[in-house]
Amino acid sequence: MRRYQLGNSGEGVREIQERLSALGHGCDRDRPGEFGEATLAAVKAFQRTRSLPATGVVGQESWRALYEAGYRLGDRLLFLRRPMLRGDDVAELQSRLDALGFDTGKPDGIFGPQTERGLRDFQFNRGLAIDGISGPEVITELRLVARGEMRAGRVTLREREWLRSRPSTLVGARIYFDPACRTQEEASVSWEAATAASIALQQGGGTPILSRGVDSTFPERVRARRANRMGADLIVSFQLSGQPKGVISYFATSQSHSVAGKLIASCLAKAMDLEVVGQATAILKDTRSPAVVIAVPDLGATTGEAAVLGLKLFFETPIS
């Protein structure tokens, strides 16, 4: 899709402004359809609330987030279909069911087969029609039971158990290294980082898995799906940052966060002297295993080697 940024104009900009305004991020100081400073500030504010990099540019990720943010639980019927329904309403349904002990997987805002199974289990448990459709009856029942029964969700409990049972060394660890490829420059330097990390991991007794080949440039969501198919223990993505200070990010939204991802990010941050932030980009949101993204301006082989030192620290860190 087209990218929208400061100085652009047209109907696409107008729709972005309307969606931002509906979410409380006003662009009134700019003329309708004109991407000015007010729209830029509104886009950045929205991106921060969605745990996205605050670039001020509306690309595919930010546009999808704008679309998904327009739905609240109860605005529409939710059910399994192709293409799958996406939105904040789906994420809220997942979080509510998960907190009640019904396994819907990661609260990623995508109504997939696992979400349908969790919903059907809830309907069976509460004596409702078992049709896999979230409508007024399901929402009313969720609100009735929520106050007394909310607890740590199934995803959180599963991650905590994985943390407790993980080995204390890198030996045998299956790590999925993802060299990002949004630009030709990033594809080149991220490949250096990922291959250096792969060599270091092999030397430590682990098994590296690369998300792409040296000459291939698959979209981030495709690489995330490949990670799910490969069944890696965890995922480390390397990205080239345009900011002077690098960061390590893990999955986090207003609804939930990855307990394991946060711990992995913290261990890598100690080894690499980087800040830890919560975000919800595709490689973090669409993957089942714990995932982190290392985004630095000086990406290269030394980044990959340092990342493996951080992973070694993670596996050696005891969990109380």
C-alpha positions as CSV (number, residue, x, y, z in Angstrom):
1,M,0.0,0.0,0.0
2,R,1.0,3.6,-0.4
3,R,2.9,5.3,2.5
4,Y,1.4,8.6,3.8
5,Q,3.7,11.2,5.4
6,L,4.2,14.9,6.0
7,G,3.4,16.9,2.9
8,N,1.1,14.4,1.3
9,S,-2.5,15.2,0.3
10,G,-5.7,13.5,-1.0
11,E,-8.5,11.3,0.0
12,G,-6.2,8.8,1.7
13,V,-5.0,11.5,4.0
14,R,-8.5,12.6,4.7
15,E,-9.5,9.1,5.8
16,I,-6.5,8.8,8.0
17,Q,-7.5,12.1,9.7
18,E,-11.1,11.0,10.2
19,R,-10.0,7.7,11.8
20,L,-7.5,9.5,14.0
21,S,-10.1,12.1,15.1
22,A,-12.6,9.3,15.9
23,L,-10.0,7.8,18.2
24,G,-9.3,11.1,20.0
25,H,-6.3,12.3,18.1
26,G,-7.5,15.5,16.5
27,C,-6.0,16.9,13.3
28,D,-8.2,20.1,13.2
29,R,-5.3,22.5,12.7
30,D,-4.7,20.9,9.3
31,R,-7.0,21.2,6.3
32,P,-9.0,18.1,5.5
33,G,-6.9,15.9,3.2
34,E,-3.6,17.8,3.9
35,F,-0.9,15.9,5.9
36,G,0.5,18.8,8.0
37,E,2.2,19.1,11.4
38,A,-1.1,18.5,13.3
39,T,-1.7,15.2,11.4
40,L,1.9,14.3,12.0
41,A,1.6,14.8,15.7
42,A,-1.7,12.9,15.8
43,V,-0.1,9.9,13.9
44,K,2.8,9.8,16.2
45,A,0.5,9.9,19.3
46,F,-1.6,7.1,17.9
47,Q,1.5,5.0,17.1
48,R,2.7,5.4,20.6
49,T,-0.6,4.2,22.0
50,R,-0.5,1.2,19.8
51,S,3.1,0.2,20.8
52,L,4.3,1.0,17.2
53,P,7.4,2.9,16.3
54,A,6.4,6.6,16.4
55,T,7.7,7.5,12.9
56,G,4.8,9.7,11.9
57,V,4.5,7.7,8.7
58,V,1.4,5.7,7.9
59,G,2.5,2.5,6.2
60,Q,0.8,-0.9,6.1
61,E,1.3,-1.6,9.9
62,S,0.0,1.8,11.1
63,W,-2.9,1.7,8.6
64,R,-3.9,-1.8,9.8
65,A,-3.7,-0.6,13.4
66,L,-5.9,2.4,12.5
67,Y,-8.5,0.1,11.0
68,E,-8.4,-2.4,13.9
69,A,-8.7,0.4,16.5
70,G,-12.1,1.4,15.1
71,Y,-13.9,-1.6,16.6
72,R,-15.0,-2.0,20.2
73,L,-16.3,-5.3,21.6
74,G,-20.0,-5.5,20.8
75,D,-19.8,-3.3,17.6
76,R,-20.2,-6.4,15.4
77,L,-20.5,-10.2,15.4
78,L,-17.2,-12.0,15.7
79,F,-16.7,-15.4,14.2
80,L,-14.3,-17.5,12.2
81,R,-14.2,-16.6,8.5
82,R,-11.7,-16.0,5.6
83,P,-10.1,-13.6,5.6
84,M,-10.0,-13.6,9.4
85,L,-11.6,-10.8,11.3
86,R,-9.1,-8.4,12.9
87,G,-9.6,-5.6,15.4
88,D,-9.4,-4.3,18.9
89,D,-12.8,-6.0,19.6
90,V,-11.2,-9.4,18.8
91,A,-8.2,-8.6,21.1
92,E,-10.6,-7.7,23.9
93,L,-12.6,-10.9,23.4
94,Q,-9.4,-12.9,23.5
95,S,-8.1,-11.2,26.6
96,R,-11.4,-11.6,28.5
97,L,-11.6,-15.3,27.6
98,D,-8.0,-15.9,28.4
99,A,-8.3,-14.3,31.8
100,L,-11.2,-16.7,32.5
101,G,-9.1,-19.7,31.6
102,F,-10.2,-20.3,28.1
103,D,-7.3,-20.7,25.7
104,T,-7.5,-18.4,22.7
105,G,-3.7,-18.1,22.1
106,K,-1.9,-14.8,22.1
107,P,-4.3,-11.8,22.2
108,D,-3.2,-10.6,18.7
109,G,-6.6,-9.2,17.6
110,I,-7.0,-12.0,14.9
111,F,-10.1,-14.3,15.1
112,G,-8.5,-17.6,14.2
113,P,-9.3,-21.2,14.9
114,Q,-7.8,-21.2,18.4
115,T,-9.9,-18.2,19.3
116,E,-13.0,-20.0,18.0
117,R,-12.2,-23.0,20.1
118,G,-11.7,-20.9,23.2
119,L,-15.0,-19.2,22.5
120,R,-16.9,-22.5,22.0
121,D,-15.4,-23.8,25.3
122,F,-16.7,-20.7,27.1
123,Q,-20.1,-21.1,25.5
124,F,-20.3,-24.8,26.5
125,N,-19.1,-23.9,30.1
126,R,-21.8,-21.2,30.5
127,G,-24.6,-23.2,28.9
128,L,-24.9,-20.9,25.8
129,A,-25.5,-21.9,22.2
130,I,-22.2,-23.4,21.0
131,D,-21.9,-21.7,17.6
132,G,-18.5,-20.0,17.9
133,I,-20.1,-16.5,17.4
134,S,-19.5,-13.7,19.8
135,G,-22.7,-11.6,19.9
136,P,-24.8,-9.8,22.6
137,E,-25.4,-13.0,24.6
138,V,-21.7,-13.9,24.8
139,I,-20.7,-10.3,25.8
140,T,-23.4,-10.1,28.5
141,E,-22.2,-13.4,29.9
142,L,-18.5,-12.3,29.8
143,R,-19.4,-9.1,31.8
144,L,-21.4,-11.2,34.4
145,V,-18.5,-13.5,35.2
146,A,-15.5,-11.3,34.7
147,R,-15.3,-9.6,38.1
148,G,-15.2,-12.7,40.2
149,E,-13.0,-14.9,38.0
150,M,-10.4,-12.9,36.3
151,R,-6.8,-14.3,36.7
152,A,-3.6,-14.8,34.9
153,G,-4.4,-16.0,31.4
154,R,-3.5,-19.3,29.8
155,V,-0.9,-17.7,27.6
156,T,0.9,-16.1,30.6
157,L,0.8,-19.3,32.5
158,R,2.1,-21.2,29.5
159,E,5.0,-18.8,29.2
160,R,5.8,-18.9,32.9
161,E,5.9,-22.7,32.7
162,W,8.2,-22.6,29.7
163,L,10.5,-20.2,31.6
164,R,10.7,-22.5,34.6
165,S,11.3,-25.6,32.5
166,R,13.7,-24.2,29.9
167,P,17.3,-25.6,29.9
168,S,20.1,-23.7,31.6
169,T,22.4,-23.5,28.5
170,L,22.2,-22.8,24.8
171,V,22.7,-26.5,24.0
172,G,19.8,-27.8,21.9
173,A,18.0,-24.4,21.8
174,R,16.2,-23.8,18.5
175,I,16.5,-20.0,17.8
176,Y,14.8,-18.4,14.8
177,F,16.9,-15.5,13.6
178,D,15.0,-13.0,11.4
179,P,17.0,-10.6,9.3
180,A,14.5,-7.8,8.4
181,C,14.4,-6.6,4.8
182,R,12.3,-3.5,4.5
183,T,15.1,-1.8,2.4
184,Q,18.1,-3.2,0.5
185,E,20.4,-1.7,3.0
186,E,18.6,-3.3,5.9
187,A,18.4,-6.6,4.1
188,S,22.2,-6.6,3.8
189,V,23.3,-5.6,7.3
190,S,20.6,-7.6,9.0
191,W,21.8,-10.7,7.1
192,E,25.3,-10.0,8.5
193,A,23.8,-9.9,12.0
194,A,21.7,-13.0,11.6
195,T,24.4,-15.1,10.1
196,A,26.9,-14.1,12.7
197,A,24.4,-15.0,15.4
198,S,23.8,-18.3,13.7
199,I,27.5,-19.2,13.8
200,A,27.8,-18.1,17.4
201,L,24.8,-20.2,18.4
202,Q,26.1,-23.3,16.6
203,Q,29.4,-22.9,18.5
204,G,27.4,-22.8,21.7
205,G,25.5,-26.0,20.8
206,G,22.3,-24.5,19.6
207,T,20.3,-24.8,16.4
208,P,19.8,-21.6,14.4
209,I,16.9,-21.2,11.9
210,L,17.0,-18.3,9.4
211,S,13.7,-16.7,8.3
212,R,14.9,-16.1,4.8
213,G,17.7,-16.6,2.3
214,V,20.4,-14.1,1.5
215,D,18.6,-12.9,-1.7
216,S,15.0,-13.3,-0.6
217,T,12.9,-10.5,0.9
218,F,9.6,-11.8,2.3
219,P,7.1,-9.5,4.1
220,E,7.3,-9.6,7.9
221,R,4.0,-11.4,8.3
222,V,5.2,-14.2,6.0
223,R,8.4,-14.6,8.1
224,A,6.3,-14.7,11.3
225,R,4.2,-17.5,9.8
226,R,7.3,-19.4,8.9
227,A,8.5,-19.1,12.5
228,N,5.3,-20.7,13.7
229,R,5.7,-23.6,11.2
230,M,9.3,-24.2,12.3
231,G,8.5,-24.5,16.0
232,A,11.4,-22.5,17.3
233,D,11.9,-22.0,21.0
234,L,12.2,-18.2,20.6
235,I,12.6,-15.6,17.9
236,V,15.2,-12.8,17.5
237,S,14.6,-10.3,14.7
238,F,17.3,-7.9,13.6
239,Q,16.2,-4.5,12.2
240,L,18.1,-1.4,11.1
241,S,17.0,1.7,13.2
242,G,17.0,5.3,12.0
243,Q,17.2,6.5,15.6
244,P,20.5,7.4,17.3
245,K,19.8,5.0,20.2
246,G,18.9,1.4,19.6
247,V,16.2,-0.5,21.4
248,I,15.1,-4.1,22.1
249,S,11.3,-4.7,21.9
250,Y,9.0,-7.5,23.1
251,F,5.3,-8.0,22.5
252,A,3.1,-5.7,24.5
253,T,-0.3,-4.0,24.1
254,S,-2.8,-2.3,26.4
255,Q,-4.4,-5.8,26.7
256,S,-1.4,-7.9,27.6
257,H,2.3,-8.5,27.2
258,S,4.7,-11.4,26.8
259,V,6.2,-12.3,30.1
260,A,8.9,-14.5,28.5
261,G,9.6,-11.9,25.7
262,K,10.1,-9.2,28.3
263,L,12.7,-11.3,30.2
264,I,14.5,-12.2,27.0
265,A,14.6,-8.6,26.0
266,S,15.9,-7.6,29.5
267,C,18.8,-10.1,29.3
268,L,19.7,-9.0,25.8
269,A,19.5,-5.4,26.9
270,K,22.1,-6.0,29.7
271,A,24.5,-7.6,27.2
272,M,24.0,-5.0,24.6
273,D,23.4,-1.8,26.6
274,L,20.1,-1.1,25.0
275,E,16.7,0.2,26.2
276,V,13.7,-2.2,26.4
277,V,10.3,-1.2,25.1
278,G,7.0,-3.0,24.5
279,Q,5.7,-3.0,20.9
280,A,3.2,-4.8,18.7
281,T,4.8,-5.2,15.3
282,A,4.0,-8.2,13.2
283,I,7.0,-10.4,14.1
284,L,6.1,-9.9,17.8
285,K,2.3,-10.1,17.5
286,D,1.9,-12.9,14.9
287,T,4.4,-15.4,16.3
288,R,3.4,-18.0,18.9
289,S,6.9,-18.4,20.5
290,P,8.4,-15.5,22.6
291,A,10.0,-13.0,20.3
292,V,12.2,-9.9,20.5
293,V,13.3,-7.3,18.0
294,I,16.8,-5.8,18.1
295,A,16.7,-2.4,16.3
296,V,20.0,-0.5,16.2
297,P,21.6,2.1,13.9
298,D,24.9,0.2,13.6
299,L,23.5,-3.2,12.7
300,G,26.0,-5.8,11.6
301,A,27.9,-9.0,12.6
302,T,28.9,-7.7,16.0
303,T,25.2,-7.2,16.8
304,G,24.5,-10.8,16.1
305,E,27.4,-12.0,18.2
306,A,26.3,-9.7,21.1
307,A,22.7,-11.0,20.8
308,V,23.9,-14.6,21.4
309,L,25.8,-13.5,24.5
310,G,22.5,-12.0,25.7
311,L,20.7,-15.3,24.9
312,K,23.3,-17.2,26.9
313,L,22.6,-14.9,29.8
314,F,18.9,-15.5,29.4
315,F,19.2,-19.3,29.5
316,E,21.5,-19.1,32.5
317,T,19.3,-16.7,34.5
318,P,17.3,-18.7,37.2
319,I,13.6,-18.1,37.5
320,S,12.2,-17.9,40.9
